[in-house]
Amino acid sequence: MKVEPFEINVPEETLEDLRERLARTRWTDEVEGAGWDYGTNLGYVRGLVEYWRDGFDWRKEEAKLNEFAHFKADIDGLGVHFIHERGKGENPTPILLTHGWPDSFYRFHKLIPMLTDPERFGGAPADSFDVVVPSIPGYGFSDRPKERGVNDGKVADIFAKLMTDALVYERFAAHGGDVGSGVTEELAKIHPESVLGIHLTDVPYTHLFTVSPDELSEVEKEYLDRGYAWSVSEGAYAMLQSSKPQTPAYALNDSPAGLASWVVEKFRAWSDCDGDIEKSYTKDELLTNITIYWVTETIGSSFRMYYEPGDSGDWGESGEWGGDGSGGDEWGESSGGKSEVPTGVAIFPKDIVPAPREFGERVFNVKRWTEMPRGGHFAAMEEPVLLAEDIRTFFRELR
């Protein structure tokens, strides 16, 4: 399997085109005093776009990203981009980190050094990892799939080949959040012989559709109710991306201001920032992630992970939300059954509808369950110290 070094080097004409488009943005109006009630606030996104055009330095951020060791491998006909950083301690454990949406491999830029060199951050050298961070096909610098069927299970197969065939790790640890949780779960189900343990920041909500409401405890019923309430007030993006992903792709692939609006609203809503997004992320961090989507033209292909699981836009007989953008009752269930691979779960309080432990234990072999004191959906960016410590602790006994 061919693996080649890779360097991020965005053509200057792409950046010039971006600046020109930002300068020509045709702004919509806004209801007076709307705040964020109607969606992304006009004043905030205008300021972000102005900074993106006149203040943000992509070349500086690109150089920082290139400090990591990047590679690209041809797996099942797809070029898969990944970071591979070696651990500093003796006999580091290999770990695969899988991102979600609307983030990217950049989700883990703070976490990587904390796992490869724990001693530098007050940890023990024995807890070091060889860290592998791929871009899901259709995201970032990985190829965009041209055929149907690249769902959680297919990505899990690709990533298993990356770890065992391309990088020749016999067994490895795995962590994921959001879409990455579904991929990581599939890894544990399809390739349990290769996965020594999995660590997640959420329990895929779609498992609720495999259980009769009569079987749920009161705590789980409350969880179901909170999930339904969230889907009504916040889940329209997921229904659109899972039923007609091509339609919003035209607009967001053509308008950088539109793309920024679509992405930044989720970072604000799903983080522990009390409505002030820059309490959790700097403008440079937000724009680095958004720029990765822009320069790779992957916002449309990233939506397909929402569509592919159900491949029909079917939202179930009840019309209730199907989880992380899934279509229908079968989303995330491609391999069926309960994973018996040891599982650790870190629940951050401001994540999307945090699950109770008893629900997690229905579908995972839970060995560690941590209720974090703060943090949200993008924990690796927002609270990397808490997440790194939980990952180290969970895998310590599995090495």
C-alpha positions as CSV (number, residue, x, y, z in Angstrom):
1,M,0.0,0.0,0.0
2,K,1.5,3.3,-1.1
3,V,2.1,6.0,1.5
4,E,3.6,9.3,0.5
5,P,4.6,12.4,2.5
6,F,2.1,15.2,2.0
7,E,2.4,19.0,2.5
8,I,-0.4,21.5,2.7
9,N,0.3,24.2,0.1
10,V,-2.8,26.0,-1.0
11,P,-2.3,27.8,-4.4
12,E,-2.1,31.6,-4.1
13,E,-4.7,32.1,-6.7
14,T,-7.2,30.2,-4.5
15,L,-6.5,32.6,-1.6
16,E,-6.8,35.6,-3.9
17,D,-10.1,34.3,-5.2
18,L,-11.3,33.9,-1.6
19,R,-10.4,37.4,-0.7
20,E,-12.2,38.8,-3.8
21,R,-15.3,36.8,-3.0
22,L,-15.3,38.0,0.7
23,A,-15.0,41.6,-0.5
24,R,-18.0,41.1,-2.8
25,T,-20.3,39.6,-0.3
26,R,-23.9,40.6,-0.8
27,W,-25.2,40.8,2.8
28,T,-28.8,39.9,3.8
29,D,-30.7,42.1,6.3
30,E,-31.7,41.2,9.8
31,V,-34.6,41.8,12.1
32,E,-33.8,44.5,14.6
33,G,-32.6,43.0,17.9
34,A,-32.5,39.5,16.4
35,G,-29.3,38.4,18.1
36,W,-28.8,34.8,17.3
37,D,-32.5,33.8,17.5
38,Y,-33.0,33.6,13.7
39,G,-29.6,32.0,13.1
40,T,-26.1,33.4,12.7
41,N,-26.0,37.0,13.9
42,L,-25.3,39.5,11.1
43,G,-23.0,41.7,13.1
44,Y,-20.8,38.8,14.2
45,V,-20.5,37.1,10.8
46,R,-19.7,40.5,9.1
47,G,-16.9,41.1,11.6
48,L,-15.6,37.5,11.1
49,V,-15.7,37.9,7.3
50,E,-13.9,41.2,7.5
51,Y,-11.2,39.6,9.6
52,W,-11.0,36.6,7.2
53,R,-10.4,39.0,4.3
54,D,-8.0,41.6,5.9
55,G,-6.5,40.1,9.1
56,F,-6.5,36.3,9.0
57,D,-3.1,34.8,7.9
58,W,-3.7,31.4,6.2
59,R,0.0,31.0,5.4
60,K,0.8,31.3,9.1
61,E,-1.8,28.7,10.0
62,E,-0.7,26.5,7.1
63,A,2.9,26.6,8.4
64,K,1.7,25.5,11.9
65,L,-0.3,22.6,10.4
66,N,2.8,21.5,8.4
67,E,4.7,21.2,11.6
68,F,2.8,17.9,11.9
69,A,3.9,14.9,9.8
70,H,1.3,14.6,7.0
71,F,0.9,11.7,4.6
72,K,-1.5,10.4,2.0
73,A,-2.3,6.8,1.3
74,D,-4.2,5.2,-1.5
75,I,-6.8,2.9,0.1
76,D,-9.7,1.3,-1.8
77,G,-9.1,3.8,-4.6
78,L,-9.3,6.8,-2.4
79,G,-6.5,9.1,-1.4
80,V,-6.6,9.4,2.4
81,H,-4.9,12.3,4.0
82,F,-3.6,11.7,7.6
83,I,-1.3,13.0,10.3
84,H,1.1,10.5,11.8
85,E,2.9,11.7,14.9
86,R,5.2,9.3,16.8
87,G,5.0,9.1,20.6
88,K,7.9,10.3,22.8
89,G,7.8,7.6,25.4
90,E,8.8,3.9,25.3
91,N,6.6,1.6,23.4
92,P,3.8,4.2,22.7
93,T,0.3,2.8,21.9
94,P,-1.0,3.6,18.4
95,I,-4.3,5.6,18.5
96,L,-6.6,6.6,15.7
97,L,-8.5,9.9,16.2
98,T,-11.6,10.5,14.0
99,H,-13.1,13.9,13.7
100,G,-16.7,14.9,13.0
101,W,-18.7,17.6,11.3
102,P,-18.4,20.6,10.9
103,D,-14.9,20.3,12.1
104,S,-12.0,18.5,10.4
105,F,-8.7,16.9,11.3
106,Y,-7.9,20.3,12.8
107,R,-10.2,19.3,15.7
108,F,-7.2,17.5,17.2
109,H,-4.4,20.0,16.7
110,K,-4.2,20.8,20.4
111,L,-4.7,17.2,21.5
112,I,-2.0,15.6,19.4
113,P,1.1,16.8,21.4
114,M,-0.7,16.1,24.7
115,L,-0.9,12.4,23.6
116,T,2.4,12.0,21.9
117,D,4.4,13.8,24.6
118,P,2.4,13.6,27.9
119,E,5.5,14.4,30.0
120,R,5.6,17.9,28.4
121,F,2.1,18.5,29.8
122,G,2.6,17.1,33.3
123,G,1.8,13.5,32.4
124,A,3.7,10.2,32.5
125,P,6.0,9.2,29.5
126,A,4.5,5.7,29.7
127,D,1.1,7.1,28.6
128,S,2.4,8.2,25.2
129,F,0.7,7.4,21.9
130,D,1.6,7.2,18.3
131,V,-1.2,9.4,17.0
132,V,-2.9,9.0,13.6
133,V,-5.4,11.6,12.6
134,P,-7.0,11.0,9.1
135,S,-9.3,13.2,7.2
136,I,-12.5,11.3,6.6
137,P,-13.0,10.8,2.8
138,G,-14.9,13.8,1.5
139,Y,-13.3,16.0,4.2
140,G,-10.2,18.1,4.2
141,F,-7.3,16.9,2.1
142,S,-8.7,13.4,1.6
143,D,-10.2,12.6,-1.8
144,R,-13.9,13.2,-2.3
145,P,-15.8,10.0,-3.0
146,K,-17.5,9.8,-6.4
147,E,-19.7,6.8,-5.7
148,R,-22.4,6.0,-3.2
149,G,-22.0,4.1,-0.1
150,V,-19.1,5.8,1.8
151,N,-20.7,5.6,5.2
152,D,-19.6,4.9,8.7
153,G,-18.9,1.2,8.0
154,K,-17.0,1.9,4.8
155,V,-14.8,4.6,6.5
156,A,-14.2,2.2,9.4
157,D,-12.9,-0.4,6.8
158,I,-10.7,2.2,5.2
159,F,-9.2,3.4,8.5
160,A,-8.6,-0.2,9.7
161,K,-6.6,-0.8,6.5
162,L,-4.7,2.5,7.1
163,M,-3.7,1.4,10.6
164,T,-3.0,-2.3,10.0
165,D,-1.9,-2.5,6.4
166,A,-0.4,0.9,5.6
167,L,1.1,1.7,9.1
168,V,1.5,-2.0,10.2
169,Y,0.0,-1.7,13.6
170,E,-1.3,-5.0,14.8
171,R,-3.7,-3.5,17.3
172,F,-4.6,0.1,18.1
173,A,-6.7,2.3,20.2
174,A,-9.4,4.5,18.7
175,H,-11.2,7.7,19.7
176,G,-13.9,9.8,18.0
177,G,-16.7,12.3,18.4
178,D,-19.8,13.2,16.3
179,V,-19.4,11.4,12.9
180,G,-16.2,10.1,14.4
181,S,-18.2,8.3,17.1
182,G,-20.1,6.3,14.5
183,V,-16.9,5.4,12.6
184,T,-15.2,4.4,15.8
185,E,-18.1,2.3,16.9
186,E,-18.1,0.5,13.5
187,L,-14.4,-0.1,13.9
188,A,-15.0,-1.9,17.1
189,K,-17.9,-4.0,15.6
190,I,-16.3,-4.9,12.3
191,H,-12.6,-5.2,13.4
192,P,-12.7,-6.1,17.1
193,E,-9.5,-8.2,16.7
194,S,-7.6,-5.0,15.8
195,V,-9.1,-2.6,18.3
196,L,-7.9,-2.8,21.9
197,G,-10.4,-0.2,23.1
198,I,-12.5,2.7,22.0
199,H,-13.0,6.1,23.6
200,L,-15.9,8.4,22.6
201,T,-17.3,11.8,23.5
202,D,-20.9,10.9,22.7
203,V,-23.2,8.0,22.3
204,P,-24.8,8.0,18.8
205,Y,-28.4,9.0,19.5
206,T,-29.8,6.8,16.8
207,H,-29.5,3.8,19.1
208,L,-32.7,5.0,20.7
209,F,-34.5,3.9,17.6
210,T,-33.5,0.3,18.1
211,V,-35.2,0.2,21.6
212,S,-38.9,0.2,22.3
213,P,-39.9,3.2,24.4
214,D,-41.5,0.7,26.8
215,E,-38.0,-0.7,27.5
216,L,-36.5,2.7,28.4
217,S,-35.9,3.8,32.0
218,E,-37.3,7.2,33.2
219,V,-33.8,8.7,32.7
220,E,-33.6,7.4,29.2
221,K,-37.1,8.6,28.4
222,E,-36.1,12.1,29.5
223,Y,-33.1,11.8,27.3
224,L,-35.4,10.8,24.4
225,D,-37.6,13.8,25.1
226,R,-34.6,16.2,25.2
227,G,-33.4,14.8,21.9
228,Y,-36.7,15.3,20.3
229,A,-37.0,18.9,21.6
230,W,-33.5,19.5,20.3
231,S,-34.3,18.1,16.9
232,V,-37.3,20.5,16.6
233,S,-35.4,23.6,17.6
234,E,-31.9,22.8,16.3
235,G,-32.0,19.8,14.0
236,A,-33.1,21.3,10.6
237,Y,-29.6,21.4,9.3
238,A,-29.3,17.6,9.8
239,M,-32.5,16.9,8.1
240,L,-31.5,18.9,5.1
241,Q,-28.0,17.4,4.9
242,S,-29.3,13.9,5.2
243,S,-32.1,14.3,2.7
244,K,-30.9,16.7,0.0
245,P,-27.2,17.3,0.6
246,Q,-26.5,18.6,-2.9
247,T,-28.9,21.5,-2.7
248,P,-27.1,23.6,0.1
249,A,-23.7,22.5,-1.3
250,Y,-24.1,24.8,-4.3
251,A,-24.6,27.9,-2.1
252,L,-21.9,27.1,0.5
253,N,-19.3,26.0,-2.0
254,D,-19.8,29.3,-3.8
255,S,-20.1,31.8,-1.0
256,P,-17.4,31.9,1.7
257,A,-19.6,34.2,3.9
258,G,-22.4,31.6,3.6
259,L,-20.0,28.8,4.5
260,A,-18.7,30.7,7.5
261,S,-22.3,31.4,8.7
262,W,-23.3,27.7,8.4
263,V,-20.3,26.5,10.3
264,V,-19.8,29.1,13.0
265,E,-23.4,28.9,14.2
266,K,-22.8,25.3,15.1
267,F,-19.6,26.0,17.0
268,R,-21.4,28.6,19.0
269,A,-24.5,26.6,19.7
270,W,-22.6,23.3,20.6
271,S,-19.9,24.8,22.8
272,D,-19.6,25.8,26.5
273,C,-19.3,29.5,25.7
274,D,-22.5,31.0,27.1
275,G,-23.3,32.6,23.7
276,D,-19.9,34.2,23.3
277,I,-18.1,31.9,20.8
278,E,-14.7,33.6,21.3
279,K,-14.7,32.4,24.9
280,S,-14.0,29.0,23.5
281,Y,-12.2,29.6,20.2
282,T,-10.2,32.4,18.7
283,K,-11.1,33.8,15.3
284,D,-8.0,32.2,13.9
285,E,-9.1,28.8,15.1
286,L,-12.6,29.2,13.7
287,L,-11.2,30.4,10.4
288,T,-8.5,27.8,10.0
289,N,-11.2,25.1,10.2
290,I,-13.5,27.0,7.8
291,T,-10.7,27.7,5.4
292,I,-9.9,24.0,5.2
293,Y,-13.4,23.4,4.0
294,W,-13.2,26.3,1.5
295,V,-9.8,25.6,-0.1
296,T,-10.6,21.8,-0.5
297,E,-14.2,22.4,-1.7
298,T,-15.4,19.7,0.7
299,I,-18.5,21.2,2.4
300,G,-20.8,19.4,-0.1
301,S,-18.9,16.1,0.1
302,S,-18.9,16.3,3.9
303,F,-22.7,16.4,3.8
304,R,-22.8,13.0,2.1
305,M,-21.8,11.2,5.4
306,Y,-25.3,12.4,6.6
307,Y,-27.1,11.0,3.6
308,E,-25.3,7.7,2.9
309,P,-26.3,5.8,6.1
310,G,-30.0,5.8,5.1
311,D,-29.5,6.6,1.4
312,S,-33.1,7.7,1.3
313,G,-33.7,10.7,3.4
314,D,-36.1,8.6,5.5
315,W,-36.6,10.1,8.9
316,G,-38.6,7.3,10.3
317,E,-42.3,6.9,10.8
318,S,-42.4,9.3,13.7
319,G,-40.5,12.0,11.8
320,E,-38.2,12.3,14.7
321,W,-34.6,13.3,14.4
322,G,-32.3,10.5,13.5
323,G,-29.1,11.5,15.3
324,D,-25.9,13.0,13.8
325,G,-27.6,13.8,10.6
326,S,-28.7,10.3,9.7
327,G,-31.6,9.4,7.6
328,G,-33.9,6.8,9.2
329,D,-34.0,4.1,11.8
330,E,-31.1,2.1,10.4
331,W,-28.5,4.9,10.6
332,G,-25.3,3.8,12.3
333,E,-26.4,0.2,12.5
334,S,-24.7,-1.2,9.5
335,S,-23.0,-4.0,11.4
336,G,-25.7,-4.5,14.1
337,G,-25.3,-5.8,17.6
338,K,-23.5,-4.5,20.6
339,S,-19.8,-3.9,20.6
340,E,-17.9,-5.9,23.2
341,V,-14.7,-3.9,22.8
342,P,-13.8,-2.1,26.1
343,T,-15.3,1.4,25.8
344,G,-14.6,4.7,27.6
345,V,-17.0,7.6,27.3
346,A,-16.3,11.3,28.2
347,I,-19.5,13.3,28.5
348,F,-19.2,17.0,28.2
349,P,-22.1,19.0,29.7
350,K,-22.7,21.4,26.8
351,D,-22.6,18.8,24.1
352,I,-25.6,18.0,21.9
353,V,-28.1,16.1,24.2
354,P,-25.6,14.3,26.5
355,A,-26.6,10.6,27.0
356,P,-27.0,9.0,30.4
357,R,-24.7,6.1,31.3
358,E,-27.5,3.5,31.4
359,F,-28.2,4.2,27.7
360,G,-24.6,4.0,26.8
361,E,-24.3,0.6,28.5
362,R,-27.1,-0.8,26.3
363,V,-24.8,-0.5,23.2
364,F,-21.2,-0.4,24.5
365,N,-19.1,-2.4,26.9
366,V,-18.6,0.6,29.1
367,K,-15.5,0.4,31.3
368,R,-15.1,4.1,32.1
369,W,-17.8,6.8,32.1
370,T,-16.7,10.4,32.9
371,E,-19.0,13.3,33.5
372,M,-16.8,16.3,32.7
373,P,-17.2,19.6,34.6
374,R,-17.3,21.8,31.5
375,G,-16.9,21.7,27.7
376,G,-19.1,21.0,24.7
377,H,-19.2,19.1,21.4
378,F,-15.7,20.1,20.1
379,A,-14.0,19.0,23.3
380,A,-10.6,18.3,21.7
381,M,-10.4,22.0,20.7
382,E,-12.3,23.5,23.7
383,E,-11.1,21.4,26.6
384,P,-8.1,19.4,25.3
385,V,-6.5,19.0,28.8
386,L,-9.6,17.2,30.2
387,L,-10.0,15.0,27.2
388,A,-6.3,14.1,27.0
389,E,-6.2,13.0,30.6
390,D,-9.4,10.9,30.2
391,I,-8.0,9.2,27.1
392,R,-4.7,8.5,28.9
393,T,-6.4,7.1,32.0
394,F,-8.8,4.9,30.1
395,F,-6.2,3.2,27.9
396,R,-3.6,2.9,30.6
397,E,-4.9,-0.5,31.7
398,L,-5.5,-1.7,28.1
399,R,-1.9,-1.2,26.8
